[in-house]
Amino acid sequence: MSPSIPLQEMIRAIRSARTQCEERGVIQRECAAIRAQFRQSDNDGRSHNLAKLLYVHMLGYPAHFGQMECVRMIASPRYSEKRVGYLGAMMLLDEKQDASLLITNSIKNDLSHSSQYVQSLALCTLACIGSAEMCKDLAPEIDRLLRASNSYIKKKAALCAIHIIRKVPDLGELFAPTARSLLAEKHHGVLHGAVVLITVLCECNPETLERFRKAVPDLVRIMKSLVTSGYSPEHDVAGISDPFLQVRILRLLRILGRNSESASDTMNDLLAQVATNTDSTKTVGNAVLYETVLTVLDIKSESGLRILAVNILGRFLLNNDRNIRYIAMTSLQKIVGTDNIAVQRHRGTIVDCLKDPDASVKRRALDLSLALVSASNIRSMMKELLVFLSNCPPELRAEATSGIFHAAEKYAPSQRWHIDTILHVLTTAGGDVRDETVPNLILLITNASELHCYTVHKLYRALLTDISQQPLVQVACWCIGEYGDLLLRGECQEMEPIEVSADSVLDALETVLQSHMSTPATRGFALTATMKLSTRINENVDRIRSIVSIYGSCIDVELQQRAVEYNALFKKYDHMRAAVLERMPVIDRNSPGHTNGDSMGDVIKEMEVDKGKQKLSQQPANQVCDLLDLLGDSKESDQGGTVPVQPINTAKPVGGDLLDLLGGFEPTLPAPAPAVTVYEKNGVTLTLSYEKQSDADVTVTLKGCNSSDSDVTSFTLQAAVPKSFHLHMKAPSGDTLPARGLAHVTQVVLLNNPNKVNLKMRIRISYSSQGSCIQDTVQIDSFPGLS
């Protein structure tokens, strides 16, 4: 290929290449020719060659050897070469390269050039690749150009000043006086640059924000002239006069009016005028209206104006454009807590968005619908949410069930309604509910003593219909085991009477035990229910004994253990079977617990919580030793004399506590100490309680809870004690803390103190919250009563 071919022919040759290998060959030959011509001192086609090199760079091939040619062409007196040189510098150079420093003097000279086009090239290049050092050197020149009489240069200089302030925020004071004077310009390009410049200044410096609040009347005047002006072909876009400038002014007004009564009062009338006079039938008008709504909701606006803003968002919900509906619901979600009554007026439209085929719109509609649930509309809203749940996409079911449970628990008009709602959810989407749903529902049923008969009949019928929903089956088995005698009586006034025999109940439970769909936890519920029926019914005890004995050799260790214990009840402790298997008492969820002895006084003293929050990362060995070095002897820790830190990463089967019926056979031991909060930060609370099992053995129970509005994930605990202790950490109940305290994670630590020394413990807490990883350390120096 000839080295002097025009740019058009090179492009044509590259595009005609049939393979990538052929394309690379064309480019390599052309780049070699360009290099050779760059080495010549009298090269008349420098701009031509650099233009071809820039095209090669756009295709993704290396073109760094043209950087110095860009520097030489920028210094050229010819405008054609200077233009290509500046373009090459913006594409091939950046602020991290040393070559960019070589053009600083050329840019400074061109900023004082007599041609506005040369000045424009220098301004654009500085705004694109200017480093902090270049900005400091050339900032006075930019301030001088901001005061020039040429509007073309002023708007370029304003945009360059924005880059300088972002690079060096301390230079903002230099441009603040000039920026205020630019608001008196008539040229829309200069006004646009001035508004953006003031916005950046206000965001960087709070003191500057106070100064520019005095400019609110000027901004209001400019905005009114745009709204009331007639047709202008230079600035009209779909019937809106310069919507880009309007949006920028509204954003600046939002910043200036935030937390300022006087500034907000000045702009209230303008915002009302824009909200009522802007055409909402086109996208351009909707963009201006959306910025107006955001400004109204963010400043200290009047109540009537806020209602108008919410109504505009309500109109957006009726728009055919899904993007507009999405941003409307996103904005309503942010204000539903402060303007709930105004948002409630659009509840019907929001609920209709649950039927939208777009997944993003449907998710936003679900979040907003759950936020709108209140005591006055709980029945109607729950009907809509349950209908949505029946056709809900799989990725939204967990969120929908969690929200429905939370709303039902908070606003339930009656216990029966509450139970019916949860059972409906379990029947529809039982596989997507959280693990804590089963114990929470059992607690609700236990406390609703007048509904025991109704609940057991309803759950029995659900069990006969479908055994695929495991949480529903677990609750049904538990209720049948507890209230099987009420089921056999058939005296339920709330439901149509049905004749139930003992054999049919045992058949249902045996079906659950033998089903391949049943999880080990579900079989545990069913086996316990079968055992409890031995005291609820007088006949078929032999059948129950045979069912239980079958699982004494089950491959599942948990189920086998239960069966062996139940067989022992039949054989050795039959006289105690009725007492052991009696009904569960009513449980108070808020009860702190009961003790058999005197409550202990001050449980834990001198707790020091490490206030430093660290991002999770790969921990060096010496940092692990810091956790273990409880006695301050880092040398011994390095020699291997420490207790290893055991991470928590396995989950305990759900329902284990409910199945532990024989826990009462253990010898009576001293009562556990009351739970004490040892950590409380970011909504995460960690409580500690301990119980002395013997002279040398102590059981420490750690319980984590989350009171924030978002779930906490990857929740792990690590513990360390002095070398004279033996530590064993059992598996936790989970690694996720649901929002609003819906459930907790429990971790049991077994300690052995053979030397009878004072116990010290250090706990490291790690978790992820709202996208950030957090790690804290708790030091516990005293456990009174254990020494």
Buried (B, 14 or more C-beta within 10 A) or exposed (E): EEBEBEEEEBEEBBEEBEEEEEBEEBBEBBBEBBBEBBEEEEBEBBBBBBBBBBBBBEEEBEBEEBBEBBBBBBBBEEEEBBBBBBBBBBBBBEBEBEBBBBBBEBBBEBBEBEEEEBBBBBBBBBBBBBBEBBBBBBBEBBBEBBEEEBBBBBBBBBBBBBBBBBBBBEBBEBBBEBBBEBBEBEBBBBBBBBBBBBBBBBBBBEEBBEBBBEBBEEBBEBBBEBBEEEEEEEBBBEEBBBBBBBBBBBBBBBBBBBEBEEBBBBBBEBBBBBBEEBEBEBBBBBBBBBBBBBBBBBBBBBEEBBBBBBBBBBBBBEBEEBBBBBBBBBBBBEBBEEBEEBBBEBBEBBBEBBEBEBEBBBBBBBBBBBBBBBEEBBEEBBEBBBBBBEEBEEEBBBBBBBBBBBBBBEBBEEBBBBBBBBBBBBBBBBBBBBBBBBBBBBBBBBEBEEBBBBBBBBBBBBBEEEBEBBBBBBBBBBBBBBBBBBBBEBEBEEEEEEEBEBEBBBEBBBBBBEBEEBBBBBBBBBBBBBBBBBBBBEEBBEBBBEBBBEBBEBEBEBBBBBBBBBBBBBEEBEEEBEEBBEBBEEEEEEEEEEBEEEEBEEBBEEBEBBEEEBEBEEBEEEEBBBBBBBEEBBEBBEEEEBBEBBEBEEBBBBBEEBBEBBEEEEEEBBBBBBBBEBBEBBBBBBBBBBBBBEEBBBBBBBBBBBEBEBBBEBBBBBBBBBBBBBBEBBEBBBBBBBBBEBBBBBBBBBBBBEEEEEBBBBBBBBBBBEEEBBBBBBBBBBBEEBE
